[in-house]
């Protein structure tokens, strides 16, 4: 972990405190960090302008507990039934030493290679802490690539730098091919009927897998001969049974979008340096103090946050109170440019500055709407035509 730049004035405590300690102070001295996962990173990349989420996720704040302490508990997350069903299906797929999983991968991506046999490697990835597991995973990947044989890594630990701090990710599986190629495997419990699954769920799985691909690429860059496949293997129940089937999902587009969005994220130390020294997001603190702390970090709310962020209800309430245009949708907020509130947009429609192209476009749209309404009103049945018929026939 890096410290703050030496150019920052040393008299300000939050700026001279090492980043790890500063994030611990923001989280709460006795509160353990909540690790980022690929699902959270996919949601973070989808809204890179939200400094609030970037800081809270970078500091490892438990946003679920924080939302409850703020009085806006979130219903975001998987049901317990879905978790149990997913774990059961994953155990079935990986049973018998992962033979069935390797067979599915070979069927989809094993052309030109010898089929995996019972001697396929299953390295031990256990180690102390996420840093130790990530180092052990990197070593196992190196050994498997050098050995040139089929290798299945069950729940490896990958490291990815996000907004200046490391995030440790745990994909379902990674398969190393004899030619040195690495393939991410995603195991989901939603069904694949007649060879296709729910597009929305497949899209979410692709965005999540793209994060794993990015993390793997960081490790592959250090190993000669290692490459990361842009196609991930999605394993789901076949039709209405519990038998596994697999499909290839090309994640190049999702990978490019995720990389670009993560690179745009404001670094955590820059966000933390702007906050008062006493600020803390410990859910055990009073609600008024937490509300003040959360409000000190800029947010970028959009209705899409309701499906991806635990603080969405709190942020929505604040955004509505401030009359922000983001409550009407992310696309509308982008089109309005610098007009941040509904009141500003309405004022621009009534006659904003001509040099502002957004205000000029709104004014023209309002004028055309008024003309259309006036024309429609003039064509309505009048008192001189009680029957309301405009046709002479």
N, C-alpha and C positions, 0 to 999 in steps of 0.2 A: 504494500500500500504506500502511496506517495504522500508526502507532506505538502503543506501549502507552499506556493512559490516564495523564494526568499525576498522577492521584490515587494511583497505585501508588508505594510507597516507593522512592526513587532508589537506595538502598544495595544493592538486589538486582540483580545484573548481568543475569540473564535477563529481568527485567521491564522494565529500562530500555533494553535492546537493541532497535533497530527490528525489526519482525516479519520483514522479509525476511532480515536478517542472522541473526536467531535461528533461522529455519527452515534457513538454509544451514549453521549450526553443527550443528544436529540431523542434517542429512543427511550432513555431512562436507564440510570446506572444499574439497576437490578433486572432489567428486562433483556432476555436473550434475543438475538436477531432472528427474524423470520426469513428463511432463505427464499430467494427468487426461484421460480420454476419456469419452464418454457411457456406455460399457459399465461403466466403473468407478463413475461417478456413480450409475447405476441400482442397482448393487450396494450402494453406500454409502447410498443412500436407503432401501434395503430393510432396513438394520440401523442406524438412526440412534443407537442407544444405545451403539455401539461406539466409544469414544474412541480406541482404538488405531488403528483404520483411519482415522478422521477426521484424526488427527494425522499419520500416516505419509503419507496421500494429500495432505494439505495441504502437507506439507514436500517432497513430490516424491520420497520414498524409493522405491527400486526394491525392491518387496516380493518379487519373484522371487529376486533375488540375496540378499536378507536371509534368506528362508526356507532357501535352500541353505546359507548360512553358519551358520544355527542348527542344521543337521543334519536339517531336515524339508523337503526339496525338494518343490515342488508340481507336480502334473501338470495344473494349471489352465491353460486357454488353447486356442486353435484349433490344429488340425494344420496343418502346412505345406502339405499337399495342399488343404485347405479354403481356405487363404489364396490359393493360386495360382488355384484354380478361381473364387473370388469376384472376384479382380482381373481375370481373363480375361472373365468375364461382364459386369462393370461397364464394361470397355473396349468391349465389343460394344454395350451399351445406349447409351453416350455417343458412339458413333462417328458420323461424318458431321455433326459440329457439334451433336450432341445432338438431331437431328431426330426420331429414334424416341422418345426420352424425352419430348420436348415433345408429340409426338402422343399418347402414352399419357396424359399429364397432361390434355391437352385433352379426350380421350375421357371421362375420369372427372369432370373439374371445369370444363370449358370452356363450359358452357351459357351462351348469351347473349353470347359474345365471339367476335371474329373468330379464325379458326384461326391458329396461329403459322406464319409463312412462313419462307423461307430467310434473311430479314433479322432474325430474332430475335437479340436482343443476347446476346453472350457476353463479359462484361467480364473484363478481366485482373485477377486477384486476387493476383498475386505482390507480395511486400513483404518487408522484412527483419524476421525474428522474428515470433513469434505476435502481439505487440501491434500491430505494423505491419500484419500480414495482417488482424487483426480490424478495425482502423481502415479499411483499404482495403475490406473487405467492407461495413462500415456505409456508406461513401461510395457504393459500387456499388448498394446497396439503395436509398439515397436517390435516386440518379440514375434508377434503373429505375422507381421509384414515380412520380417526377415525369414521366418520359417517357410513361408509360401504355401500355407495349407489353410483349409477352412477353419475359421475360429469364430465362436459365438461368445460375445461379451454380454452377460446378463446384468442389466441395470448398471452400466458403467457410469462414472462420474466425470463430467466434462466442465471445463471452466471457460467462461466468456466474460470479457470486460464490458460492463454496461455503465455508461455515464460516470466513468472514473473509478468504479469499484467492481470487484469480481462477483460474478453470479455462477453458482454451481448447479448444473443441470443433470438430470438423470433420465435419459431415454429408456424405453422399454428394453431395447436390445440394439447392438451394433454387430454386424457380421463382417468379418474380414475375408475377402476372396483370395484364392491362391495367387492372383496376379497383383495383389497389393491394393485392390480397391476396397473401400469401406462403404457399407450400406447401412443406413438408419432403418430400423424396423419399428413401426408404430402398431400397437395392438389395441384395438377398440372393440367394445362390446355391442355396438350398433350393427344391425344385420346388413349383409350384402345380398340383395335379392336379384336373381338373374344377372349377376355380374356387376351390378351397380348399387350404390348406396345413396343416402340422403345427401344432396350436393352441399347443403349448409354444413353438415357434420364433416364431410370430406374436406371442405374448405378450411374448417377450423383445425382439423388434423394436419392439413398441409402447412398451415401457418405455424403450428407448433413444431412440426418436423423441420421446418426451415431454420428454426432457431438452433436445433441440434446440429444441422448441417453446417451452420456458421461456426459453431463451437468446434466441431470436428475439423473443419478446415484450418483453424488456428493451430491444432496439433499436427495435422498432416504437413503443414509448411515446414516443420522442423525435421521431418523424416523423409529422406530421399526414397523415391519409388512409391510413396503412398499417395493415393488420390481418393477424393470423396465423391461418390456417385450423386448426381443430381436427381436421380429417381429413388424415392423411398418405397419400401414395401409396407403396404397397409394390410394388416391381417384382421379379418372380421368373421363373425359367424356366417355360415353359408345358409342362405334362404331362411327357413324358420327352424333350423336345427342348431346344435351347439358345435357342429363340425367346423373347423377353421378353413377359410379360403383366403386368397391373397390377391391383391391388385397393385399395379405400379402407379405411383402418383409423381408426376414431374413437378418439382418444387422450385424450378429456376426463377419463376416470376416472384413467388413468395419470398424466396431467399434474397433476391435483389431489392425488393421493397423493404424487407426487414432490415437488411444491412444499411440501406440509405436512411431509414428512419432512426435506427439506433445511433448512427453517426451524427445525426442532427440533434440528438438529445443534449441539453445543457448539462455540463459536467456537475456532479454532485457537490464538489468542493466550491464551485462558483455559487451555487444556490445556498449552501450552508454559510458561506462567508457573508451573505447579505442579511442573515437573521440575527436577532439579539442574542446575547450570550445566555440568558436565562431560559430560552425557549426549550420546551420539552413536550414530547408527544406520548408520554406515559399514560395509558388508559386509566390508571389509578388516580390521576389528578382530577380536580373538579371540572365539571362540564364547561363552566365559563372560561376557565383558563385554557382548556383544550380548544374551545371555539376560537379564542384569540390567537392561539398558536397556529391552528390550521389556516385561519384567515390571513396570516402573515405570509403564506406561500402562495404565489399566483397559481390559479387553476385554469383549465380550458375545458369547460363542461360541454358535452354534446349528448343528445339522447342515446347515442350508441354506447355511452358509458354505463348505462343501466344493465347491459348484458356482460360487462367485463370488469367493473370496478366496485369494490366494496363500499367506497365513499360516495357512490353516485347519488344516492338520495339526499345526502347532506349538501353536496355540491349543487344539485338541481334546485334545492330550496334557496340557497344563496344566490344562484344565478337568476332565478325568477324574481327574487326580491330586488336585485340590481337591474332588472329589465334587460338582461344581456340577450343579444341576438343568437347566441350559441344554443339557447334553449329551443330554437326553432329548427335546428339541424346544422350539421357540420358543413354541408355544401352551401347553404345560405350564408353562413358566417364567412365562408371563403369568398363568396361573390360580393359581399358588402364591404370587404376590405377594411378600411380604418373606421367604419361606422360600427361601434361596439355595442350600442344599445338600440332598442326598438324606437325610443324617443328620437334619437339622432337620425335614424333611417326615415322616420315620418317627417321630421323637419326638412331633411334633404329632398323628400318627395314633394313637399310643398313649395320648394324653391331654393335648393342648395346652391353653393358657389359653382359658377359655370366652369371654373378651372379644374374642379374635381370631377373626373370622368364617372365615378360611381354615383355621385350626387346628381350629375346631369342625366345619367341613364334613369335613375329613380324618378326624377322630375318628369322626364319625357314619358315614362311608363304610367305615372299617375295622371298626366294630361290625356294620354290615349284612353285610359280607363274611364276618365270622366266624360270624354266625348262619346265613348261607346255606350255608357249608361244613359247619357242624354238622348242619344239616337234611339235606344231601345224604349225609353220613356215616351218619346214622341210618337212611337208607332203603336202604343197601347190603345185599346178602345176608349173613345171619348164619350162625353155626355150627349154629343150630337149624333152618335151612332149607337143607340141603345142595344142593338142586336150584336154589336161587336164584330160585324163582318166587313172586311176590307176588300172582299172580292165581288165585282159587279155581277158575276154569274150566280 
